[in-house]
Structure formats: C-alpha cells, structure tokens
C-alpha cells in the first residue's frame, strides 16, 4: 500500500503536464476561420433551442411531481400520520441550500413510487413556518427525512438521489428484492436502476439464499434483483461465470461489472457492496459527503481542481483508481465549492489556493499527507530528480531503502526553506543517475513519522545506507558546492565501509 502514493503522484503530474502543454492546431486561413465560426454559431443556436425545450419539459415534469408531495401544516399533521400506514416526511427550511437541492429529487421519488403503486405518502413540512410541528416530529436540522409507520418514526438512512430514496422506501415498505422472470422484465429493470445487485439461484431457498435475503434487507442503498434463469442473468451481468449460484454488482460506471467471489454470508456480501459501490473516481457533493466520510475505505486520495482541469484528468485518474479498487478511494472536489474544499485545504494552509491540489488521508490512523500543491511543468521537472516523501512512505523510501538518502525537511511557513530547496535541486541534478543515492524532501507541516524528530527548519539529513538509525545533519547555510563535497565524502565512506559516526567525529576534531 505504501507504494501507491509515489505512483499516483507521478501519474497525476504527468497528466497535468500533458493537459497544460497540449495545444489546439492553429488555422492560418481567415476564410476558414469565418466558415468555422458560422458553423459554430448555427450549432450553438440549435443546441440552445434544444436546451430550452428540454428545460421546459423538465420544469413541467417537476411541477407535476411536486404536486404529488403533500404540504403539511399544524392542522394536517395528526390526520395525515394517523390516516396512513406509511408517510415519508421531508423537513426543510426555505433558506437551506441542501433542502433546495433535495426537494426536486424528493418530488421525483414521489412520482416513481406512485407509478409503482407504493402505499407510501410523501409529504413535506416547512420547519421554519411551523417550528412547533417540526419539533414535535423530531426535526432538528435541515433537511431531515423521517419515515412514519403507523405513526411511529424511523430515521432515514439511505442516499439522497431520487433513485436511492425510492430504493430505501421500497425496502422498508415492500419486498426488498425484485424477482425477474423474463428478459423484457430484466431489460426494463436495467433501464430503471443505475446500480443494482443481482443474484442467480436455481431455487429461491436454502442457506445461501437466506443470507442473500438478509443482506438485501440490511442494505440501505442498493436495489437487489434475483432470478433463477441463466439467460436473464447473462442479460444483467454478461461477465458472469457459469455458476448455479452467483452474486454481482452492476454500476453505470467504466468499471461496470464487479463479481462477488466470497462465501455467501450476509456480512461478507454487505462488505463487498460497501467497498465496491462507489465509482472509480467519486465526485463529492453536499449530499454524498457524509456517505464518503463514513466509507470503510479509510485511505482516500482527494483531488481539488477546477472543473475543466478535472475533465482533462478524469481518464487517467480512472486508470489509476482501477489498480487500487476496493483499497483506495479516489475523490474529486471542485475547488470552487468553498463549503466542500476549504475545510480540507485549511488543514494544509492552502485555503486560498485556486490551483490543483492533491492530498491523501489515512482516516484509520488519523493521518494526512500533502502530495502536491502546485502540479506545474516546472514542478514535474523537480519531482523527476527530487522524490516527495510523505509520512506513510517515510519508512519504505528512507529507513528501509538500501540506498543512501539525502532528505530535505521543510515547511511552507519557513523563511529560509526556499533557498535550501534550490540548493537541493542543484544537488539532485549534480548527482542524477547515481544509483546509490536518493535525494528527497518532506513537508513536516503536513506529514509525521515517529522516527523523524526535527525541530529546526530547514534541515538536511544524510541517511547512510549502512546506518539509517543515525542520520547526519548537514549545514543548511553551506553553498551547493560545499554540500556536494560533503555528500561525496559520506558516499565514499560508505563504499569503503568506514562508520559514518567515525567520519563525523574526525570532521569535528
């Protein structure tokens, strides 16, 4: 796992370099440009008309859906809850941005549930207008979803897309598994759900089927489907192995099919779904942020970038994420979304940054790592010769490495660190190609390791290959020529097998 960060950083920097350096071919002919502009203008006009028609249709659909949702008031609440077996209530505030984002999704879910013949009544309550009613229902924050079953409330634990709301409600009020008996049914089912789990069973009975059913009931977000037909199973999951009993996860993502290859036990099936339900690269939003933070994937790499820059990186990011699927979660955050980006960037002193930033979090150990805060072509050149070390890779790249290591320890707020960094970059170019020497740097403000105890910045530490437990501190105010001479001396001492402790003692005398 520790080798994932250097690989990831290299690919990120490479992709960014390509996106920055690539340019569109130039057209010199003025007439050609005018013709192209005329074609573009015509296409834009047609696209705008299409968008206006689509927006009008969507607005009509949404208005119709919102009429299905019952508006509650102080006078209506008791009658509604007493008169219906199932009521899903959305508590909201007009000024709440997340409420406004959820409202149309809630209305879409209401429409879908009505079309399915669901017995659930969908209702909403303006908690600011009716604070006493909201308090009586247990609505304390916004938005809040509560399911009332015969007047008793249950907390909502599902997702926040319209599809996720529908799935959660159906699992709580109807059968948790949809049985598919024909190919047309399967095709219609696939068109309705962006993600689902499919099980193939010769007979809907036995220990394995019971565990499958328990998992379907316990899961809050994924629609389960079952079939006894291998033909239908092939339609739903073409990559299926020829097995009588099978479970697979299908997603509308580049990594579309994920097969379950463990024992048919409820907890193992739930774990499989939990580790594989996210896309290769998850786009964080206000609505899914809680789900991301609560994921069992505790090692997370987060890319903060502008939307256009992210589009240039997405294919390469997906290729990297595919190699570490179910081990590392890759997350994109729009750096313009301050509510999402700023809390993270503040941890690294980069809250004002508007450039691409790559960080990593090991939430199991409560550790954070700054991988790159300015991925530009010039930094790409530096990283080709000076390796970036973080807390998680310190042991492998420094302490356990068979080579000698020259390590620069710096912080963003250090006044003299910039000049030392330039000296280190000169040393890296000077010693480039030397197999027995690694030149690296670590940002001590965002990375920690119990074997790295430094209280002065910048610091230059030489770790001899034969004695990594006793690094030699080099003078940071020396010229690059003087530092190069010192490094050569310690390298020669290692080759001759002279203890660096003895060599240091002679220097001091």
WOHU-V608914 format. One record per run of one state. SS is the DSSP state (hx for helix, st for strand, lp for the rest). FROM is the first residue (numbers start at 1). TO is the last residue. Records with the same first field share a line. If there is no record, write none. Layout:
# WOHU-V608914
SS=FROM-TO  FROM-TO
This chain:
# WOHU-V608914
lp=1-3  22-29  69-69  72-76  84-85  93-96  116-119  127-130  138-143  150-151  156-161  174-176  180-182  193-194  201-206  219-222  228-229  237-245  252-256  260-265  277-280  284-288  294-298  306-306  324-328  335-337  347-356  363-366  373-376  386-386  390-390  400-403  411-416  431-436  444-458  465-466  475-479  497-499  509-509
hx=4-21  30-68  77-83  97-115  131-137  162-173  183-192  207-218  230-236  266-276  289-293  307-323  338-346  377-385  391-399  417-430  480-496  500-508
st=70-71  86-92  120-126  144-149  152-155  177-179  195-200  223-227  246-251  257-259  281-283  299-305  329-334  357-362  367-372  387-389  404-410  437-443  459-464  467-474
